[in-house]
């Protein structure tokens, strides 16, 4: 039985829905960190948060629907590759992102925004299952940021084993950024030369 099966979709006594406030302090990008970012496919100009992440991480993995925005936003020399297709039971992109983070790289995994609540929970549980193979879910710190039309909500701090209970408090219209911290703080990834603009595939 996977760890996701132990976690309920709807927590008892659901927490209050996050509300936008003053611009929060964004987490610092560090080695061994994984950023799961929901990105609108129609936007050609990413938000300040997304641009900061793209400028700072070592590796970007993206769904092919986001190819245009990635090509137009990726800094010169940053490495990026399209994620393999997903299905109901498998997400190779999540597995690859976790693999890179375990090797000490900082990784951004870009996925299309505005999923249904079920699609969002499935996406998060796939990530939980992949990460749970590396260390205990209760030990992994997670920060959730929600971008609404009115602004960015205050960050929510949680643990991996409670992540889906936090995610369901955000409306579908929110664009979530989930920062998984401390996957591998001991190994500092070494950068290798990347030709061209860094786009692979």
C-alpha positions in Angstrom: 0.0 0.0 0.0 1.4 3.4 -0.9 1.7 6.3 1.5 -0.9 8.2 -0.5 -3.5 5.6 0.5 -3.1 6.5 4.1 -3.9 10.1 3.5 -7.5 11.2 3.2 -8.6 13.5 0.4 -10.6 15.7 2.7 -9.2 16.4 6.2 -11.5 16.4 9.2 -12.3 20.0 10.0 -11.0 21.6 6.8 -8.7 24.6 7.3 -9.8 28.0 6.3 -9.2 28.9 2.7 -5.9 30.9 2.2 -6.4 34.6 1.4 -4.1 36.9 -0.6 -2.1 39.5 1.5 1.0 41.6 1.3 3.7 40.2 -1.1 5.3 37.3 0.9 8.9 36.5 1.3 9.6 33.7 -1.2 11.6 30.7 -0.1 15.3 30.7 -1.0 16.3 28.4 -3.8 18.7 25.8 -2.5 20.4 22.5 -3.6 18.2 19.4 -3.3 15.0 21.4 -3.5 12.0 20.6 -5.7 9.5 23.3 -6.9 6.2 22.0 -8.4 4.7 25.0 -10.2 1.3 25.3 -11.9 1.7 27.5 -14.9 -1.0 28.9 -17.3 -0.5 27.6 -20.8 -1.8 30.8 -22.4 0.5 33.2 -20.5 3.7 34.3 -22.3 5.0 36.3 -19.3 5.5 34.3 -16.1 4.7 35.9 -12.7 7.5 37.3 -10.6 7.6 34.2 -8.5 7.9 31.9 -11.5 10.6 34.0 -13.2 12.6 34.0 -9.9 12.5 30.2 -9.8 13.4 29.8 -13.5 16.3 32.2 -13.0 17.6 30.3 -9.9 17.1 26.6 -10.3 19.6 24.2 -11.9 17.1 22.1 -13.9 13.6 22.7 -15.4 11.2 19.8 -16.3 8.1 20.9 -18.1 5.0 19.5 -19.7 5.0 19.9 -23.5 2.0 22.2 -23.3 4.3 24.7 -21.7 7.0 24.6 -24.3 6.4 28.1 -25.6 6.5 29.9 -22.3 9.5 27.9 -21.2 11.4 28.7 -24.4 10.6 32.4 -24.0 11.4 32.6 -20.3 14.4 30.3 -19.7 17.7 32.1 -19.0 20.5 31.4 -21.4 22.4 28.2 -20.4 19.7 26.9 -18.0 19.0 23.2 -18.6 15.4 22.2 -19.4 13.7 19.1 -20.8 10.1 18.1 -21.6 8.6 15.5 -19.2 7.5 12.2 -20.4 3.7 11.8 -20.8 1.7 10.9 -17.7 -1.4 8.7 -17.2 -3.7 7.8 -14.4 -1.1 5.7 -12.5 2.3 7.0 -13.6 4.1 10.3 -13.7 7.7 9.9 -15.1 8.3 13.6 -14.8 7.7 13.5 -11.0 10.1 10.5 -10.7 12.8 12.3 -12.7 12.4 15.5 -10.8 12.8 13.7 -7.5 15.9 11.8 -8.9 17.6 15.1 -9.8 16.8 16.6 -6.4 18.2 13.5 -4.6 21.4 14.1 -6.5 21.6 17.6 -5.1 20.2 19.7 -7.9 17.5 22.4 -7.5 14.6 21.4 -9.7 11.5 23.1 -11.1 8.7 20.8 -12.3 6.3 22.9 -14.4 2.7 21.6 -15.0 -0.4 23.2 -16.5 -2.5 25.3 -14.2 -6.3 25.0 -13.4 -6.5 21.3 -13.0 -9.7 19.8 -11.5 -9.5 19.2 -7.7 -9.2 15.5 -8.4 -6.3 16.0 -11.0 -4.5 18.3 -8.5 -4.8 15.7 -5.7 -3.6 12.9 -8.0 -0.6 15.0 -9.1 0.3 15.8 -5.5 -0.1 12.1 -4.4 2.2 11.0 -7.2 4.8 13.4 -5.9 4.3 12.2 -2.3 4.8 8.6 -3.4 8.0 9.4 -5.2 9.4 11.4 -2.4 8.4 8.8 0.2 10.9 6.4 -1.3 13.7 8.8 -0.3 12.9 9.5 3.4 10.0 9.5 5.8 7.1 11.8 4.7 6.8 13.3 8.2 10.4 14.6 8.0 10.1 16.5 4.7 9.2 20.2 5.0 6.9 21.7 2.4 5.9 25.3 1.6 2.7 26.0 -0.4 2.2 29.3 -2.2 -1.1 30.1 -3.9 -1.3 32.8 -6.6 -4.8 34.3 -7.1 -6.0 37.2 -9.3 -5.9 39.4 -6.2 -2.3 38.5 -5.3 -0.1 35.8 -3.6 -1.4 34.2 -0.4 0.8 33.9 2.6 3.0 30.8 2.4 1.6 27.7 4.2 4.1 25.5 6.0 3.4 21.8 6.3 4.9 18.4 6.0 4.8 16.0 3.1 2.4 13.6 4.9 -0.2 16.5 5.2 0.4 18.1 1.8 -2.8 17.0 0.1 -4.8 18.2 3.1 -3.4 21.7 2.6 -3.8 21.6 -1.2 -7.6 21.0 -1.0 -8.0 24.4 0.8 -7.1 26.3 -2.3 -9.7 27.0 -5.1 -9.2 25.6 -8.5 -8.5 29.1 -9.8 -5.4 29.4 -7.6 -2.0 28.7 -9.2 0.0 26.6 -6.7 3.7 26.5 -6.2 4.8 23.7 -3.9 8.3 23.8 -2.5 9.7 20.6 -1.1 12.7 21.3 1.0 15.7 19.3 2.2 15.5 16.3 -0.1 19.2 16.4 -0.3 21.1 19.2 1.5 24.4 17.3 1.8 25.1 16.9 -1.9 25.9 20.0 -3.8 25.2 19.5 -7.5 28.0 20.3 -9.9 27.0 22.3 -13.0 28.0 20.9 -16.4 28.3 22.9 -19.6 25.0 23.0 -21.5 25.0 24.0 -25.1 22.6 26.5 -26.7 19.7 27.8 -24.7 19.5 24.6 -22.6 16.3 23.2 -24.0 16.4 19.5 -24.6 14.0 17.4 -26.6 
